[in-house]
Amino acid sequence: MSNSPEQALLASLLGTTTSGTAWSTGNGYPVPNVLNSYQSINDYVPEAMPASPGSSDISGYESDLMFDISGVGAPVIGDAWEVPNHPHLVGHPLGDQIFHWFDVRGYTNGGANTMYEDSVHGFTDVSSSGIPWAAGVPAYSTMPSSTIAGILGGRGYVW
Amino acid sequence: MSPAWGALLARGLVGLSRRVDIQPIAGADDGRHFFASMYSKAFSGVVEVDAGTSMYTPVHRFANPATDQAAGSFDGRWLVWDEYHSLQGLDDFAVWSWDSKTGRLRQIGAATRSTSGAFWSSDWVAPVALDGFAAWEQGTRSGGDLYVVNLATGRSRVLSRGHPGGPLLVQGGLVVWPESTSSSSATVMAAKVTTGQRRTPPPALRALRGAITPLSDGSSLVYASPSWTSVWWSPSMSDAPRDVFASPANNPLQDSLVIAHGHVAFVDWPAAYVADTRAGRYVEINDIGLVVLDNESLILVRPSAQKAAHAISDVIFLRLSSLPTFSACSR
């Protein structure tokens, strides 16, 4: 995955606007379509997640996650739909509704926990020495996969 | 949770929350009212809700209820909040203040854009308010600016340009913030809110390292660890913080820390923890999605049964003086 197209070109291909990047459009699914245009390691496909995932949805996500990470060696892409009073990604304010793409880089405990990275994270890494404090979105976090599945509910993931 | 708590939660239900989507922002410090984002056919915007009667007073109407939402704080007189205009992130915002004594509404700030039209990245942290002043950080071309606003006059002052972190307002009329000096180090700065003159930061803040989103009620301090799996608290700006909670499953807590009047609360979803820091006691309340505190009240929101935008969610309003006895803390 050493291909590094320019951000502006990708935004154009993805149809990204100030309203974000859509899960799907009249032309299909922009994120897997663009991913497949720029790499050949993984044949990315979209997987919709019901708003309130059941146990089979969660186990399906965990299985897909392990397949991509351990079998293919490719990240999974999550499309979060966070609503107030329901779980949010780490450091995202719990009272706000937010749509957000993020990439899943690994798992632990047989897929029960999801390791992901978050582009909201700024330049400050508070875990390094010398930083007194910072806003709350870590670059790397690990959450239970069942929680991640709930956050993806109503949108989905690309694997 | 004891039967006494169950009965109290049932009695505290705010009837309005059964009819429309209301998302609490802050308590009104009077044991009766709270501020919220409300979405209804009649009105969508920031409101003040009377928890006893379920009547509401409009504060500011959302221009676009489909995307607008609010987060902020109340200092006993002024409500200060970010009004976010996008569901794709929290970088597009305007900052507003509302004087609860006079009803005066004022826009006191706004995020700015780059030449490409995108908003500069800001900390996803709502403005803080204390004793008539508000403060926040917002992104700029060179990193960020730290704003302090006198809420009585509306006069705005930029106290730092470059790489300030999110500020705290503390007693004694001080604003305190971290200022990055390189990619891996920073200095804690402090200034008088009235003049901007630099001051020595309080010891507890000066000694902080690796704190996440610290909050203060002016006199005490609470924050999360970098992994969001534990909570640290200090009773004053002179005492060293100590860890007071660790997630039993080592899972990250939700970004929902609140502190007021000797109480600290947060959400380890789907449970809320509320601690009386002076008594060293706490209570765990199951099935809670959000918690808000002020000097007089505790406001809880139950998550809706189904995940949905603007779902109807029970809001429970409790006076702190009415709470049953908490359990003793073990830490």
Chai-1 contact restraints between the chains, C-beta under 6 A:
chainA,res_idxA,chainB,res_idxB,connection_type,confidence,min_distance_angstrom,max_distance_angstrom,comment,restraint_id
A,G20,B,Q88,contact,1.0,0.0,6.0,A-B,restraint_1
A,A51,B,K307,contact,1.0,0.0,6.0,A-B,restraint_2
A,S52,B,Q306,contact,1.0,0.0,6.0,A-B,restraint_3
A,S52,B,K307,contact,1.0,0.0,6.0,A-B,restraint_4
A,V83,B,K307,contact,1.0,0.0,6.0,A-B,restraint_5
A,P84,B,Q23,contact,1.0,0.0,6.0,A-B,restraint_6
A,N85,B,G289,contact,1.0,0.0,6.0,A-B,restraint_7
A,N85,B,L290,contact,1.0,0.0,6.0,A-B,restraint_8
A,N85,B,V301,contact,1.0,0.0,6.0,A-B,restraint_9
A,N85,B,P303,contact,1.0,0.0,6.0,A-B,restraint_10
A,N85,B,S313,contact,1.0,0.0,6.0,A-B,restraint_11
A,H86,B,P303,contact,1.0,0.0,6.0,A-B,restraint_12
A,H86,B,K307,contact,1.0,0.0,6.0,A-B,restraint_13
A,P87,B,W269,contact,1.0,0.0,6.0,A-B,restraint_14
A,V90,B,W228,contact,1.0,0.0,6.0,A-B,restraint_15
A,V90,B,P252,contact,1.0,0.0,6.0,A-B,restraint_16
A,G91,B,D255,contact,1.0,0.0,6.0,A-B,restraint_17
A,H92,B,D255,contact,1.0,0.0,6.0,A-B,restraint_18
A,P93,B,D255,contact,1.0,0.0,6.0,A-B,restraint_19
A,L94,B,Q254,contact,1.0,0.0,6.0,A-B,restraint_20
A,L94,B,D255,contact,1.0,0.0,6.0,A-B,restraint_21
A,L94,B,S256,contact,1.0,0.0,6.0,A-B,restraint_22
A,L94,B,L290,contact,1.0,0.0,6.0,A-B,restraint_23
A,G95,B,Q23,contact,1.0,0.0,6.0,A-B,restraint_24
A,G95,B,A71,contact,1.0,0.0,6.0,A-B,restraint_25
A,G95,B,L290,contact,1.0,0.0,6.0,A-B,restraint_26
A,D96,B,Q69,contact,1.0,0.0,6.0,A-B,restraint_27
A,Q97,B,L87,contact,1.0,0.0,6.0,A-B,restraint_28
A,F99,B,L87,contact,1.0,0.0,6.0,A-B,restraint_29
A,F99,B,Q88,contact,1.0,0.0,6.0,A-B,restraint_30
A,V126,B,G210,contact,1.0,0.0,6.0,A-B,restraint_31
A,V126,B,P226,contact,1.0,0.0,6.0,A-B,restraint_32
A,S127,B,P226,contact,1.0,0.0,6.0,A-B,restraint_33
A,S128,B,S184,contact,1.0,0.0,6.0,A-B,restraint_34
A,G130,B,S184,contact,1.0,0.0,6.0,A-B,restraint_35
A,G130,B,S185,contact,1.0,0.0,6.0,A-B,restraint_36
A,I131,B,A186,contact,1.0,0.0,6.0,A-B,restraint_37
A,P132,B,P178,contact,1.0,0.0,6.0,A-B,restraint_38
A,P132,B,A186,contact,1.0,0.0,6.0,A-B,restraint_39
A,P132,B,V188,contact,1.0,0.0,6.0,A-B,restraint_40
A,P132,B,L208,contact,1.0,0.0,6.0,A-B,restraint_41
A,W133,B,P178,contact,1.0,0.0,6.0,A-B,restraint_42
A,W133,B,L208,contact,1.0,0.0,6.0,A-B,restraint_43
A,W133,B,A211,contact,1.0,0.0,6.0,A-B,restraint_44
A,W133,B,P214,contact,1.0,0.0,6.0,A-B,restraint_45
A,A134,B,G165,contact,1.0,0.0,6.0,A-B,restraint_46
A,A135,B,D123,contact,1.0,0.0,6.0,A-B,restraint_47
A,A135,B,V125,contact,1.0,0.0,6.0,A-B,restraint_48
A,A135,B,G166,contact,1.0,0.0,6.0,A-B,restraint_49
A,A135,B,T213,contact,1.0,0.0,6.0,A-B,restraint_50
A,G136,B,I212,contact,1.0,0.0,6.0,A-B,restraint_51
A,G136,B,T213,contact,1.0,0.0,6.0,A-B,restraint_52
A,G136,B,D255,contact,1.0,0.0,6.0,A-B,restraint_53
A,G153,B,K307,contact,1.0,0.0,6.0,A-B,restraint_54
